[in-house]
Amino acid sequence: MDVFVMTIPVRPTAVILLASVLLALAAPGAGLAVEAIPLSALTADFEIRDRLPQSPLPQSQWYAKPGPGSWGPKAATYPPVSVPDGYDAVAWNRARVAVVARRLVGLPYRHHHIPAYDPPGQGPGLDCSNYTSWVYNYGLGLRFTSAIAAQSSGPAAPGRRLSPDEPWAVGDLLYIKARDGSRVSHVALWLGDGQLIDSHNHSVAVRPFAGWYRDSLSHVRRVIE
């Protein structure tokens, strides 16, 4: 099999306090509670994971005709990770997901399954639900559907749906309705302290939980607990 290696550099904006990750556990509007985890404890295996193939389909077939289609090759399933000794598993997994999510800040919005897929005339990128699926897959080895409707609800949806009064935690998935309210059309990942991160409009970015996100929120799912 061809092995395609794509190294995604950690952008300056992705390094949280340069030495630690502040893990927010608070609900929107509540006081902020944090737990500091050294960045090195969260990223030690990134170099190894960056060298794993992003897709089981050989790269030589990615752009063949007929090929995998406009969305490109589907993602491989990454191996599960082990929480380093001395850390609470839930806290570490949440912080890990936040670091992986921030690592892709600036990646363009594209209807692709994997970030390495770079067809001529389009460039690399991920759409909203492929982005959240990728973050959990790369970060924790948890691969779930990248189809927005199935990821939002139903038997293939990851984790569990939170009740409206449950506080949110870092890594929770926020599902947003279309502006006409007819269906869930978007997903973002909660970072805490009033912020989310998603692939929307032009690229992956950290944004405030305000405006359309707040007004059109459908529900929230929790994968890590």
N, C-alpha and C positions, 0 to 999 in steps of 0.2 A: 504493500500500500504506500502511496505517496504520503509524506508527512509534511504538512504546511505549517511553518512556525511564524506566528505573528506576535511580536513583543509589543505590548501596549505600555508605554512609559507612564509612570505615575506623575501626573501633572502637578504643578505647584499648588493649584487649588484643591487638589485631592489630599494633600498632606494636612491633617488636622492638628494644629498646634505643633507640628513638626515632630513631636516626641510622643504624643499620646492621642487617643481617640476619646472624645467626650461622648459617652453613650447616654442619650437622653431617653428617659423613661416616662416622661410626663405626658398627660393628655393636653390637647390644645387649650391654651389659656391657663393651664395649671402651673404651679411652681416647677422649676426645672430641677430634676434630680440627675446626677451624672455619676458615672464610674469610669475612672481613667484606666485604659489598657494600653500598654506601650505599643507603638506602631509596629515595632519589630516582631512582636508576638502575633500579629495579625497577618503579616505579609511575608513571613520567612520562606514559604513555599511558592511564591508567585513566579519566580524564575523557572521552577520546574513545571508549573502548570502552564506557563506561557509556551512551553515547548511541546505540549501535547497537541495532537491534531484537533482542530475545532470541529471537524465533521468526519464521520466515518467514510464519506465519499471521497475518493482520491482527488486531489486538487486538479489532476489532469482532466477530470471529467466535469469540473465546475462550469466551464464555459463552452463545453461541447454542444453540438446541435444534432439531435435534441439533447438538452441538458436537464438540469434539475428545475428549470422554470425561472421566472423572473425573481422569485424570492430567494433563489440560490439554494445551496445544500443545507440540509437540516443539521442541527447541532449534534455533536457527540455527547455522550453522558460522561461528565467528569467524575473522577473517583471521589468518594467521601473523604472528609477531612477529620483529623483528630484534634480535639481541643488540648492545647498544651497544659501540662501539669500546673496546678495552682490557680486556675481560672474557673470561674463559674461558667458552665457550658452555655446557658442561655445568654448571659451577658456577652461572652466571647463571640458566639454565633451572630448576635445582633450587630456587634461592632464590626465583625468581619464583613457582613453584608453591606454595611454603610461604607466601608473602605473600598470594596469592589465597585459599588455603585458610583462613588465619587471618582474613581479611577477613569471612568469613561466620560467624564465631563468634556464637552466639546465634540464628541462623536456625532456626526450628522444624523439627521432623521432619514431613514430609508426603510423601505419594505423588504428587509432582508432577515434571514434567520440567524446569521452569525456575523460578528464584526469584521472578520477577515474577507468576506465576500466583496469583491471590488470589480464589478463588471464595467467594461468600457462605457464611458459616457454617463455613468452614475456615481461611482465612488462608493466607499464603504459606509456602513451605518446600520442602525437598528430602529425599528418602530417601537411603540410604547410597550406592547406585550411581549415582544421578542426581547426587549431590553430587560424587563423584570425577570423573565424566564432565564435569560443569560446570566444575570447577576447571581441568582440562586444556584444555578448550575455550576458556574465557574467557582463561586465562592464556597459553596458547601457540598457540591456534588448532588444537589437536589434538582432534578430536571422535571419540570412540569410543562403542561401544554402552553404554547405561545399564542394560541387563538384567543382573542379577547373575550368572546362570549363564553367559551368553555373554561377559561381561566377565572372568569368572574363568578360563575356559579355552576352547579351540576356535579356529577360524579368525578369529573377530571379536575375540578378546581382544587388548588393547593390549600392545605391547612383547614381552618374553620372560619366561618363568618362570625364577626363580633356582634354582640348586642349593642344597640345604640348608646347605652350608658357605660360601656366598658372603656377605660382609658386606653390610648394607643401607645404602642412601643415602637422603637426603631426597628425597621424592617417590615412593618405591616404594609399591606398593599391596599391602596385607596382606589376604588373603582368609581369612575366619573361618568355621569350620563351625558348623552348628546345634548346640545343646547335646546332641542325641542322636547327633551325628556323621554324620547321613545325607546331608548335602549342604552346599555352601557357601551361607551365608545372609547374609553381611555382608562389607563391605569398608571398610577404613580407610586413611588416608594417613600414611606414616611421616614424622615430623618430626626424628628423631634424639634422642640423649640420653635414651632410654627413653620418649619420648612419641610419641603418634599423635594424629591429629585425624579425626573422623568425624561423620556425622549419625546419631545413635542415641538411643533413648529419646525425650527431649523436644526435643533441639536439637543443633546443631553445637557441639562442644566439644573442647578438648584434654584428653586422658586419658593415664594411664600405661599402658604395655604390661605389663599384669598381669592376673591372674584369668582370666576367660573368654577374653580376647584371646590371652593366652599359651598357655593350656591347650588351646584349640580352633583354633589356627592351622593352616590347611591348607597354604598356600604364599604366595609373594611374587612379584610381577611388577615388572619395571623398564621404564619407558617412556623415561626420559632416560638416554642414554649416548653 
